[in-house]
Amino acid sequence: MRVSSKGDYACRALLSLTLHQTTPGPTSVRDIAERTGIPQPYLEQILLALKGAGLVRSKRGVGGGYVLARPAIEIRISEILSAVDGPISLGDFGEPHQDGSCDHEGQCVLLAIWKSAGEQMRLLMDAFTLQSVADAAQGTSTWPEARLAASAETT
């Protein structure tokens, strides 16, 4: 799986909202764009998709902008990526045969591997919330690699 620029930008935008959540009121698209370096017209499209997925709320007019729709601890990176890019998977290859019969030179075995790898990627992205990423960015928590290594040692 490859995270698209849209997925990366969506995560950056919501991380910016998380890091500045103590600032009163909504954050303007312009402020988010300036803080993240995301082109404003593209950011507006991304925020509309995130709003449609229920991850942000917006307020129009003077003093308007965006806020997280739920606490950052409840928003998973997998949700953000899915909101802008669709379901997390390695591709759209169809379902493998479940009974072990495969009439295409074992291709069903590969399909099962792709499906399993996509599920592992989704589980990995589920392991991170906006809050856990913000905590790591602020130095109050371990970096993702350290968290993943620690969880791998305990399994």
Beta strands, then each sheet from edge to edge (+ up, - down):
strand 1: 56-59
strand 2: 65-68
sheet 1: 1+ 2-
end
